[in-house]
Amino acid sequence: MADRDFTVIDTSAIYKKVATNAWDYKEYFKFYSNGTYINVFKKTDFQENDLNIDKNSVWRGRFILTGDKIKIEQFYPNQAPIKKYDRKVLYGQVKGDSIIINWDNGRTKYRYVK
């Protein structure tokens, strides 16, 4: 059963992606204590109204914590004209004020700091 102890993740904070190159876009995660999150991306500066879930640049999903391990589930819209969503499950680890998320089966890792 998934651990519901959210002390390893700060649900009051915004986590910002650490850029890996000069042209990398900005990305933010906000986690909630009910196991949901929102992901804001392609923003120059984070604004409080970016947390509005009706914005086009916001993705929603669920996460599970088991100790310091995090599992994130998200659905991405497919390219037009196909009207369906593709499921993506990401795995990572919470380390202090950082979350490291594995993309592409662990070949690419991104770090998010609060």
A tleap script that builds the chain and sets N, CA, C and O, in Angstrom:
source leaprc.protein.ff14SB
mol = sequence {
  NMET ALA ASP ARG ASP PHE THR VAL ILE ASP
  THR SER ALA ILE TYR LYS LYS VAL ALA THR
  ASN ALA TRP ASP TYR LYS GLU TYR PHE LYS
  PHE TYR SER ASN GLY THR TYR ILE ASN VAL
  PHE LYS LYS THR ASP PHE GLN GLU ASN ASP
  LEU ASN ILE ASP LYS ASN SER VAL TRP ARG
  GLY ARG PHE ILE LEU THR GLY ASP LYS ILE
  LYS ILE GLU GLN PHE TYR PRO ASN GLN ALA
  PRO ILE LYS LYS TYR ASP ARG LYS VAL LEU
  TYR GLY GLN VAL LYS GLY ASP SER ILE ILE
  ILE ASN TRP ASP ASN GLY ARG THR LYS TYR
  ARG TYR VAL CLYS
}
set mol.1.N position { 0.845 -1.185 0.000 }
set mol.1.CA position { 0.000 0.000 0.000 }
set mol.1.C position { 0.886 1.242 0.000 }
set mol.1.O position { 1.950 1.258 0.618 }
set mol.2.N position { 0.453 2.241 -0.672 }
set mol.2.CA position { 1.231 3.477 -0.795 }
set mol.2.C position { 1.305 4.205 0.537 }
set mol.2.O position { 0.344 4.223 1.306 }
set mol.3.N position { 2.413 4.781 0.786 }
set mol.3.CA position { 2.646 5.561 1.987 }
set mol.3.C position { 1.953 6.908 1.840 }
set mol.3.O position { 2.162 7.605 0.846 }
set mol.4.N position { 1.140 7.279 2.806 }
set mol.4.CA position { 0.442 8.561 2.756 }
set mol.4.C position { 1.118 9.591 3.655 }
set mol.4.O position { 0.521 10.622 3.965 }
set mol.5.N position { 2.344 9.330 4.075 }
set mol.5.CA position { 3.104 10.271 4.895 }
set mol.5.C position { 3.768 11.278 3.966 }
set mol.5.O position { 4.751 10.961 3.296 }
set mol.6.N position { 3.231 12.485 3.930 }
set mol.6.CA position { 3.731 13.498 3.009 }
set mol.6.C position { 4.840 14.351 3.610 }
set mol.6.O position { 5.143 15.425 3.089 }
set mol.7.N position { 5.454 13.885 4.708 }
set mol.7.CA position { 6.524 14.679 5.311 }
set mol.7.C position { 7.779 14.699 4.443 }
set mol.7.O position { 8.626 15.576 4.620 }
set mol.8.N position { 7.922 13.757 3.510 }
set mol.8.CA position { 9.102 13.759 2.633 }
set mol.8.C position { 8.958 14.738 1.476 }
set mol.8.O position { 9.937 15.041 0.794 }
set mol.9.N position { 7.746 15.236 1.248 }
set mol.9.CA position { 7.520 16.195 0.168 }
set mol.9.C position { 6.772 17.392 0.763 }
set mol.9.O position { 5.872 17.220 1.585 }
set mol.10.N position { 7.138 18.571 0.354 }
set mol.10.CA position { 6.527 19.790 0.889 }
set mol.10.C position { 5.329 20.170 0.025 }
set mol.10.O position { 5.490 20.707 -1.071 }
set mol.11.N position { 4.129 19.887 0.526 }
set mol.11.CA position { 2.919 20.185 -0.251 }
set mol.11.C position { 2.560 21.668 -0.206 }
set mol.11.O position { 1.601 22.088 -0.854 }
set mol.12.N position { 3.311 22.462 0.543 }
set mol.12.CA position { 3.067 23.907 0.540 }
set mol.12.C position { 4.008 24.644 -0.417 }
set mol.12.O position { 3.884 25.855 -0.600 }
set mol.13.N position { 4.945 23.917 -1.025 }
set mol.13.CA position { 5.979 24.535 -1.860 }
set mol.13.C position { 5.711 24.330 -3.352 }
set mol.13.O position { 4.921 23.476 -3.754 }
set mol.14.N position { 6.387 25.135 -4.146 }
set mol.14.CA position { 6.436 24.973 -5.599 }
set mol.14.C position { 7.833 24.445 -5.913 }
set mol.14.O position { 8.827 25.012 -5.459 }
set mol.15.N position { 7.914 23.362 -6.687 }
set mol.15.CA position { 9.196 22.787 -7.095 }
set mol.15.C position { 9.514 23.244 -8.517 }
set mol.15.O position { 8.698 23.077 -9.423 }
set mol.16.N position { 10.686 23.815 -8.708 }
set mol.16.CA position { 11.105 24.349 -10.006 }
set mol.16.C position { 12.174 23.447 -10.625 }
set mol.16.O position { 13.095 22.991 -9.948 }
set mol.17.N position { 12.025 23.207 -11.916 }
set mol.17.CA position { 12.995 22.389 -12.647 }
set mol.17.C position { 14.325 23.129 -12.753 }
set mol.17.O position { 14.358 24.325 -13.043 }
set mol.18.N position { 15.414 22.413 -12.516 }
set mol.18.CA position { 16.748 22.962 -12.689 }
set mol.18.C position { 17.096 22.831 -14.170 }
set mol.18.O position { 17.093 21.726 -14.713 }
set mol.19.N position { 17.395 23.944 -14.820 }
set mol.19.CA position { 17.687 23.948 -16.261 }
set mol.19.C position { 18.942 23.131 -16.543 }
set mol.19.O position { 19.925 23.207 -15.806 }
set mol.20.N position { 18.895 22.354 -17.609 }
set mol.20.CA position { 20.044 21.539 -18.000 }
set mol.20.C position { 20.831 22.153 -19.152 }
set mol.20.O position { 21.937 21.708 -19.459 }
set mol.21.N position { 20.258 23.184 -19.795 }
set mol.21.CA position { 20.950 23.889 -20.871 }
set mol.21.C position { 20.339 25.278 -21.035 }
set mol.21.O position { 19.331 25.589 -20.400 }
set mol.22.N position { 20.926 26.098 -21.863 }
set mol.22.CA position { 20.507 27.495 -22.001 }
set mol.22.C position { 19.113 27.649 -22.599 }
set mol.22.O position { 18.415 28.608 -22.269 }
set mol.23.N position { 18.690 26.743 -23.461 }
set mol.23.CA position { 17.399 26.887 -24.122 }
set mol.23.C position { 16.278 26.121 -23.430 }
set mol.23.O position { 15.145 26.104 -23.912 }
set mol.24.N position { 16.590 25.489 -22.301 }
set mol.24.CA position { 15.599 24.714 -21.566 }
set mol.24.C position { 14.489 25.617 -21.048 }
set mol.24.O position { 14.752 26.730 -20.592 }
set mol.25.N position { 13.252 25.142 -21.116 }
set mol.25.CA position { 12.123 25.926 -20.625 }
set mol.25.C position { 11.956 25.715 -19.120 }
set mol.25.O position { 12.493 24.766 -18.548 }
set mol.26.N position { 11.206 26.614 -18.494 }
set mol.26.CA position { 10.957 26.520 -17.068 }
set mol.26.C position { 9.770 25.589 -16.822 }
set mol.26.O position { 8.817 25.552 -17.600 }
set mol.27.N position { 9.851 24.853 -15.740 }
set mol.27.CA position { 8.796 23.905 -15.411 }
set mol.27.C position { 8.644 23.859 -13.898 }
set mol.27.O position { 9.629 23.942 -13.165 }
set mol.28.N position { 7.394 23.725 -13.430 }
set mol.28.CA position { 7.103 23.749 -12.008 }
set mol.28.C position { 6.142 22.623 -11.643 }
set mol.28.O position { 5.266 22.264 -12.431 }
set mol.29.N position { 6.311 22.069 -10.447 }
set mol.29.CA position { 5.380 21.102 -9.881 }
set mol.29.C position { 4.806 21.655 -8.589 }
set mol.29.O position { 5.519 22.267 -7.793 }
set mol.30.N position { 3.514 21.436 -8.386 }
set mol.30.CA position { 2.852 21.727 -7.116 }
set mol.30.C position { 2.143 20.448 -6.700 }
set mol.30.O position { 1.264 19.961 -7.412 }
set mol.31.N position { 2.520 19.904 -5.550 }
set mol.31.CA position { 1.942 18.665 -5.035 }
set mol.31.C position { 0.940 18.997 -3.938 }
set mol.31.O position { 1.140 19.932 -3.162 }
set mol.32.N position { -0.141 18.221 -3.881 }
set mol.32.CA position { -1.191 18.418 -2.895 }
set mol.32.C position { -1.292 17.183 -2.005 }
set mol.32.O position { -0.969 16.074 -2.429 }
set mol.33.N position { -1.746 17.384 -0.762 }
set mol.33.CA position { -1.779 16.300 0.220 }
set mol.33.C position { -2.842 15.238 -0.069 }
set mol.33.O position { -2.915 14.233 0.639 }
set mol.34.N position { -3.657 15.443 -1.087 }
set mol.34.CA position { -4.636 14.420 -1.462 }
set mol.34.C position { -4.088 13.475 -2.541 }
set mol.34.O position { -4.830 12.645 -3.066 }
set mol.35.N position { -2.791 13.595 -2.877 }
set mol.35.CA position { -2.184 12.705 -3.859 }
set mol.35.C position { -2.267 13.197 -5.287 }
set mol.35.O position { -1.957 12.447 -6.212 }
set mol.36.N position { -2.679 14.447 -5.494 }
set mol.36.CA position { -2.726 15.010 -6.840 }
set mol.36.C position { -1.621 16.054 -6.989 }
set mol.36.O position { -1.039 16.507 -6.003 }
set mol.37.N position { -1.349 16.418 -8.217 }
set mol.37.CA position { -0.367 17.466 -8.484 }
set mol.37.C position { -0.761 18.197 -9.754 }
set mol.37.O position { -1.583 17.721 -10.536 }
set mol.38.N position { -0.157 19.363 -9.944 }
set mol.38.CA position { -0.237 20.049 -11.227 }
set mol.38.C position { 1.184 20.348 -11.682 }
set mol.38.O position { 2.089 20.532 -10.868 }
set mol.39.N position { 1.358 20.392 -12.976 }
set mol.39.CA position { 2.651 20.624 -13.604 }
set mol.39.C position { 2.494 21.823 -14.540 }
set mol.39.O position { 1.755 21.756 -15.522 }
set mol.40.N position { 3.189 22.914 -14.235 }
set mol.40.CA position { 3.138 24.142 -15.037 }
set mol.40.C position { 4.431 24.215 -15.827 }
set mol.40.O position { 5.507 24.016 -15.263 }
set mol.41.N position { 4.350 24.494 -17.118 }
set mol.41.CA position { 5.555 24.522 -17.942 }
set mol.41.C position { 5.524 25.655 -18.950 }
set mol.41.O position { 4.477 26.235 -19.239 }
set mol.42.N position { 6.731 25.958 -19.487 }
set mol.42.CA position { 6.920 27.004 -20.493 }
set mol.42.C position { 6.506 28.375 -19.989 }
set mol.42.O position { 5.886 29.153 -20.714 }
set mol.43.N position { 6.848 28.661 -18.761 }
set mol.43.CA position { 6.564 29.962 -18.165 }
set mol.43.C position { 7.878 30.684 -17.931 }
set mol.43.O position { 8.859 30.070 -17.512 }
set mol.44.N position { 7.907 31.963 -18.194 }
set mol.44.CA position { 9.098 32.766 -17.933 }
set mol.44.C position { 9.304 32.909 -16.440 }
set mol.44.O position { 10.385 32.614 -15.931 }
set mol.45.N position { 8.291 33.354 -15.739 }
set mol.45.CA position { 8.326 33.482 -14.288 }
set mol.45.C position { 7.049 32.885 -13.729 }
set mol.45.O position { 5.981 33.019 -14.326 }
set mol.46.N position { 7.156 32.239 -12.604 }
set mol.46.CA position { 5.979 31.634 -11.986 }
set mol.46.C position { 5.096 32.713 -11.385 }
set mol.46.O position { 5.577 33.595 -10.675 }
set mol.47.N position { 3.813 32.640 -11.670 }
set mol.47.CA position { 2.811 33.553 -11.116 }
set mol.47.C position { 1.822 32.731 -10.293 }
set mol.47.O position { 1.564 31.572 -10.618 }
set mol.48.N position { 1.279 33.305 -9.253 }
set mol.48.CA position { 0.335 32.579 -8.402 }
set mol.48.C position { -0.860 32.055 -9.194 }
set mol.48.O position { -1.357 30.968 -8.901 }
set mol.49.N position { -1.335 32.809 -10.200 }
set mol.49.CA position { -2.480 32.331 -10.982 }
set mol.49.C position { -2.121 31.188 -11.925 }
set mol.49.O position { -3.004 30.640 -12.585 }
set mol.50.N position { -0.834 30.814 -12.002 }
set mol.50.CA position { -0.449 29.631 -12.776 }
set mol.50.C position { -0.997 28.354 -12.154 }
set mol.50.O position { -1.039 27.314 -12.811 }
set mol.51.N position { -1.416 28.422 -10.896 }
set mol.51.CA position { -1.997 27.256 -10.240 }
set mol.51.C position { -3.431 26.995 -10.677 }
set mol.51.O position { -4.016 25.984 -10.288 }
set mol.52.N position { -4.011 27.889 -11.482 }
set mol.52.CA position { -5.359 27.663 -11.995 }
set mol.52.C position { -5.334 26.482 -12.947 }
set mol.52.O position { -4.605 26.490 -13.939 }
set mol.53.N position { -6.129 25.467 -12.644 }
set mol.53.CA position { -6.058 24.238 -13.425 }
set mol.53.C position { -6.719 24.337 -14.793 }
set mol.53.O position { -6.665 23.382 -15.568 }
set mol.54.N position { -7.340 25.466 -15.109 }
set mol.54.CA position { -7.964 25.601 -16.419 }
set mol.54.C position { -7.027 26.217 -17.451 }
set mol.54.O position { -7.425 26.412 -18.599 }
set mol.55.N position { -5.799 26.524 -17.067 }
set mol.55.CA position { -4.853 27.098 -18.019 }
set mol.55.C position { -4.342 26.024 -18.980 }
set mol.55.O position { -4.239 24.856 -18.604 }
set mol.56.N position { -4.022 26.410 -20.221 }
set mol.56.CA position { -3.537 25.463 -21.221 }
set mol.56.C position { -2.180 24.883 -20.880 }
set mol.56.O position { -1.857 23.780 -21.321 }
set mol.57.N position { -1.387 25.589 -20.114 }
set mol.57.CA position { -0.030 25.133 -19.822 }
set mol.57.C position { 0.057 24.314 -18.544 }
set mol.57.O position { 1.150 24.108 -18.017 }
set mol.58.N position { -1.074 23.846 -18.040 }
set mol.58.CA position { -1.090 23.085 -16.792 }
set mol.58.C position { -1.530 21.657 -17.063 }
set mol.58.O position { -2.563 21.417 -17.689 }
set mol.59.N position { -0.732 20.714 -16.582 }
set mol.59.CA position { -1.074 19.292 -16.637 }
set mol.59.C position { -1.454 18.864 -15.232 }
set mol.59.O position { -0.923 19.389 -14.254 }
set mol.60.N position { -2.358 17.927 -15.130 }
set mol.60.CA position { -2.785 17.401 -13.855 }
set mol.60.C position { -2.488 15.917 -13.777 }
set mol.60.O position { -2.428 15.232 -14.798 }
set mol.61.N position { -2.301 15.420 -12.561 }
set mol.61.CA position { -2.061 14.003 -12.400 }
set mol.61.C position { -2.111 13.592 -10.946 }
set mol.61.O position { -2.508 14.365 -10.073 }
set mol.62.N position { -1.700 12.358 -10.702 }
set mol.62.CA position { -1.683 11.789 -9.362 }
set mol.62.C position { -0.275 11.307 -9.050 }
set mol.62.O position { 0.505 11.001 -9.952 }
set mol.63.N position { 0.040 11.243 -7.764 }
set mol.63.CA position { 1.335 10.719 -7.357 }
set mol.63.C position { 1.180 9.855 -6.122 }
set mol.63.O position { 0.230 9.999 -5.352 }
set mol.64.N position { 2.138 8.951 -5.950 }
set mol.64.CA position { 2.180 8.050 -4.807 }
set mol.64.C position { 3.571 8.140 -4.209 }
set mol.64.O position { 4.568 8.117 -4.931 }
set mol.65.N position { 3.636 8.241 -2.906 }
set mol.65.CA position { 4.912 8.225 -2.187 }
set mol.65.C position { 5.039 6.918 -1.419 }
set mol.65.O position { 4.109 6.498 -0.730 }
set mol.66.N position { 6.186 6.286 -1.541 }
set mol.66.CA position { 6.524 5.117 -0.748 }
set mol.66.C position { 7.905 5.392 -0.176 }
set mol.66.O position { 8.915 5.198 -0.853 }
set mol.67.N position { 7.945 5.843 1.069 }
set mol.67.CA position { 9.206 6.307 1.646 }
set mol.67.C position { 9.658 7.537 0.888 }
set mol.67.O position { 8.917 8.515 0.784 }
set mol.68.N position { 10.886 7.494 0.352 }
set mol.68.CA position { 11.388 8.632 -0.432 }
set mol.68.C position { 11.226 8.418 -1.940 }
set mol.68.O position { 11.741 9.208 -2.732 }
set mol.69.N position { 10.524 7.369 -2.341 }
set mol.69.CA position { 10.269 7.091 -3.760 }
set mol.69.C position { 8.945 7.716 -4.172 }
set mol.69.O position { 7.965 7.669 -3.430 }
set mol.70.N position { 8.930 8.302 -5.366 }
set mol.70.CA position { 7.708 8.927 -5.883 }
set mol.70.C position { 7.367 8.320 -7.241 }
set mol.70.O position { 8.246 8.084 -8.070 }
set mol.71.N position { 6.094 8.076 -7.447 }
set mol.71.CA position { 5.570 7.573 -8.719 }
set mol.71.C position { 4.534 8.578 -9.177 }
set mol.71.O position { 3.600 8.895 -8.441 }
set mol.72.N position { 4.697 9.085 -10.407 }
set mol.72.CA position { 3.835 10.132 -10.948 }
set mol.72.C position { 3.103 9.590 -12.169 }
set mol.72.O position { 3.715 9.002 -13.061 }
set mol.73.N position { 1.789 9.793 -12.203 }
set mol.73.CA position { 0.980 9.379 -13.342 }
set mol.73.C position { 0.384 10.614 -13.995 }
set mol.73.O position { -0.155 11.492 -13.321 }
set mol.74.N position { 0.489 10.669 -15.326 }
set mol.74.CA position { 0.004 11.822 -16.084 }
set mol.74.C position { -0.550 11.328 -17.413 }
set mol.74.O position { -0.134 10.285 -17.917 }
set mol.75.N position { -1.482 12.074 -17.972 }
set mol.75.CA position { -2.055 11.751 -19.270 }
set mol.75.C position { -1.800 12.905 -20.225 }
set mol.75.O position { -2.100 14.057 -19.914 }
set mol.76.N position { -1.247 12.589 -21.388 }
set mol.76.CA position { -0.911 13.588 -22.398 }
set mol.76.C position { -1.866 13.445 -23.579 }
set mol.76.O position { -2.163 12.325 -23.993 }
set mol.77.N position { -2.359 14.570 -24.137 }
set mol.77.CA position { -3.214 14.455 -25.326 }
set mol.77.C position { -2.392 14.002 -26.525 }
set mol.77.O position { -1.246 14.413 -26.709 }
set mol.78.N position { -3.001 13.153 -27.327 }
set mol.78.CA position { -2.364 12.674 -28.546 }
set mol.78.C position { -2.448 13.771 -29.606 }
set mol.78.O position { -3.205 14.729 -29.455 }
set mol.79.N position { -1.685 13.629 -30.657 }
set mol.79.CA position { -1.693 14.612 -31.740 }
set mol.79.C position { -3.002 14.528 -32.522 }
set mol.79.O position { -3.536 13.438 -32.727 }
set mol.80.N position { -3.515 15.672 -32.956 }
set mol.80.CA position { -4.734 15.723 -33.769 }
set mol.80.C position { -4.489 14.963 -35.072 }
set mol.80.O position { -3.356 14.965 -35.553 }
set mol.81.N position { -5.454 14.339 -35.644 }
set mol.81.CA position { -6.878 14.328 -35.332 }
set mol.81.C position { -7.279 13.230 -34.345 }
set mol.81.O position { -8.473 13.055 -34.100 }
set mol.82.N position { -6.343 12.494 -33.775 }
set mol.82.CA position { -6.671 11.419 -32.838 }
set mol.82.C position { -7.069 12.044 -31.498 }
set mol.82.O position { -6.302 12.811 -30.918 }
set mol.83.N position { -8.255 11.720 -31.015 }
set mol.83.CA position { -8.748 12.303 -29.772 }
set mol.83.C position { -8.655 11.268 -28.664 }
set mol.83.O position { -9.645 10.631 -28.305 }
set mol.84.N position { -7.456 11.112 -28.132 }
set mol.84.CA position { -7.254 10.229 -27.000 }
set mol.84.C position { -6.056 10.739 -26.205 }
set mol.84.O position { -5.297 11.590 -26.671 }
set mol.85.N position { -5.906 10.212 -25.020 }
set mol.85.CA position { -4.796 10.592 -24.155 }
set mol.85.C position { -3.873 9.403 -23.949 }
set mol.85.O position { -4.327 8.265 -23.830 }
set mol.86.N position { -2.581 9.671 -23.906 }
set mol.86.CA position { -1.584 8.646 -23.637 }
set mol.86.C position { -1.163 8.736 -22.179 }
set mol.86.O position { -0.910 9.823 -21.660 }
set mol.87.N position { -1.091 7.592 -21.531 }
set mol.87.CA position { -0.705 7.534 -20.122 }
set mol.87.C position { 0.814 7.461 -20.004 }
set mol.87.O position { 1.468 6.708 -20.726 }
set mol.88.N position { 1.362 8.248 -19.090 }
set mol.88.CA position { 2.799 8.261 -18.827 }
set mol.88.C position { 2.992 8.109 -17.323 }
set mol.88.O position { 2.408 8.859 -16.540 }
set mol.89.N position { 3.808 7.142 -16.920 }
set mol.89.CA position { 4.126 6.942 -15.515 }
set mol.89.C position { 5.615 7.203 -15.345 }
set mol.89.O position { 6.443 6.610 -16.036 }
set mol.90.N position { 5.944 8.092 -14.424 }
set mol.90.CA position { 7.326 8.467 -14.150 }
set mol.90.C position { 7.684 8.060 -12.731 }
set mol.90.O position { 6.831 8.040 -11.844 }
set mol.91.N position { 8.943 7.741 -12.528 }
set mol.91.CA position { 9.434 7.354 -11.218 }
set mol.91.C position { 10.548 8.291 -10.795 }
set mol.91.O position { 11.281 8.817 -11.632 }
set mol.92.N position { 10.670 8.496 -9.500 }
set mol.92.CA position { 11.719 9.369 -9.017 }
set mol.92.C position { 11.990 9.165 -7.546 }
set mol.92.O position { 11.522 8.212 -6.922 }
set mol.93.N position { 12.769 10.102 -7.010 }
set mol.93.CA position { 13.161 10.031 -5.610 }
set mol.93.C position { 13.172 11.430 -5.015 }
set mol.93.O position { 13.581 12.393 -5.664 }
set mol.94.N position { 12.720 11.527 -3.776 }
set mol.94.CA position { 12.739 12.787 -3.042 }
set mol.94.C position { 13.998 12.791 -2.189 }
set mol.94.O position { 14.216 11.885 -1.385 }
set mol.95.N position { 14.829 13.822 -2.370 }
set mol.95.CA position { 16.070 13.961 -1.606 }
set mol.95.C position { 16.129 15.361 -1.014 }
set mol.95.O position { 16.489 16.314 -1.705 }
set mol.96.N position { 15.781 15.491 0.252 }
set mol.96.CA position { 15.802 16.800 0.904 }
set mol.96.C position { 14.842 17.763 0.232 }
set mol.96.O position { 13.640 17.504 0.173 }
set mol.97.N position { 15.364 18.875 -0.275 }
set mol.97.CA position { 14.553 19.883 -0.958 }
set mol.97.C position { 14.443 19.633 -2.456 }
set mol.97.O position { 13.969 20.501 -3.188 }
set mol.98.N position { 14.872 18.463 -2.927 }
set mol.98.CA position { 14.864 18.157 -4.361 }
set mol.98.C position { 14.042 16.911 -4.661 }
set mol.98.O position { 13.894 16.018 -3.827 }
set mol.99.N position { 13.520 16.881 -5.868 }
set mol.99.CA position { 12.868 15.695 -6.411 }
set mol.99.C position { 13.569 15.387 -7.720 }
set mol.99.O position { 13.653 16.254 -8.591 }
set mol.100.N position { 14.073 14.172 -7.879 }
set mol.100.CA position { 14.716 13.750 -9.119 }
set mol.100.C position { 13.743 12.812 -9.824 }
set mol.100.O position { 13.359 11.779 -9.276 }
set mol.101.N position { 13.346 13.176 -11.044 }
set mol.101.CA position { 12.368 12.405 -11.803 }
set mol.101.C position { 13.048 11.805 -13.023 }
set mol.101.O position { 13.730 12.505 -13.771 }
set mol.102.N position { 12.857 10.505 -13.220 }
set mol.102.CA position { 13.412 9.782 -14.357 }
set mol.102.C position { 12.443 9.853 -15.530 }
set mol.102.O position { 11.285 9.452 -15.409 }
set mol.103.N position { 12.912 10.356 -16.652 }
set mol.103.CA position { 12.151 10.370 -17.898 }
set mol.103.C position { 12.789 9.334 -18.820 }
set mol.103.O position { 13.961 9.003 -18.645 }
set mol.104.N position { 12.068 8.832 -19.766 }
set mol.104.CA position { 12.606 7.896 -20.766 }
set mol.104.C position { 13.294 6.707 -20.111 }
set mol.104.O position { 14.430 6.375 -20.448 }
set mol.105.N position { 12.598 6.068 -19.172 }
set mol.105.CA position { 13.120 4.879 -18.496 }
set mol.105.C position { 14.471 5.106 -17.838 }
set mol.105.O position { 15.322 4.217 -17.845 }
set mol.106.N position { 14.672 6.278 -17.276 }
set mol.106.CA position { 15.879 6.546 -16.510 }
set mol.106.C position { 17.046 7.107 -17.287 }
set mol.106.O position { 18.058 7.467 -16.686 }
set mol.107.N position { 16.945 7.198 -18.613 }
set mol.107.CA position { 18.054 7.750 -19.397 }
set mol.107.C position { 18.199 9.244 -19.185 }
set mol.107.O position { 19.310 9.773 -19.236 }
set mol.108.N position { 17.087 9.932 -18.947 }
set mol.108.CA position { 17.090 11.371 -18.709 }
set mol.108.C position { 16.518 11.632 -17.336 }
set mol.108.O position { 15.422 11.165 -17.023 }
set mol.109.N position { 17.237 12.367 -16.513 }
set mol.109.CA position { 16.760 12.707 -15.177 }
set mol.109.C position { 16.726 14.208 -15.024 }
set mol.109.O position { 17.654 14.914 -15.418 }
set mol.110.N position { 15.631 14.687 -14.441 }
set mol.110.CA position { 15.496 16.115 -14.172 }
set mol.110.C position { 15.359 16.304 -12.666 }
set mol.110.O position { 14.751 15.495 -11.965 }
set mol.111.N position { 15.944 17.392 -12.199 }
set mol.111.CA position { 15.872 17.720 -10.777 }
set mol.111.C position { 15.002 18.954 -10.606 }
set mol.111.O position { 15.114 19.924 -11.356 }
set mol.112.N position { 14.144 18.898 -9.619 }
set mol.112.CA position { 13.238 19.978 -9.262 }
set mol.112.C position { 13.538 20.371 -7.823 }
set mol.112.O position { 13.595 19.508 -6.947 }
set mol.113.N position { 13.729 21.651 -7.570 }
set mol.113.CA position { 14.034 22.134 -6.214 }
set mol.113.C position { 12.941 23.087 -5.753 }
set mol.113.O position { 12.324 23.783 -6.558 }
set mol.114.N position { 12.712 23.106 -4.435 }
set mol.114.CA position { 11.673 24.021 -3.936 }
set mol.114.C position { 12.231 25.389 -3.651 }
set mol.114.O position { 11.496 26.280 -3.225 }
savepdb mol mol.pdb
quit
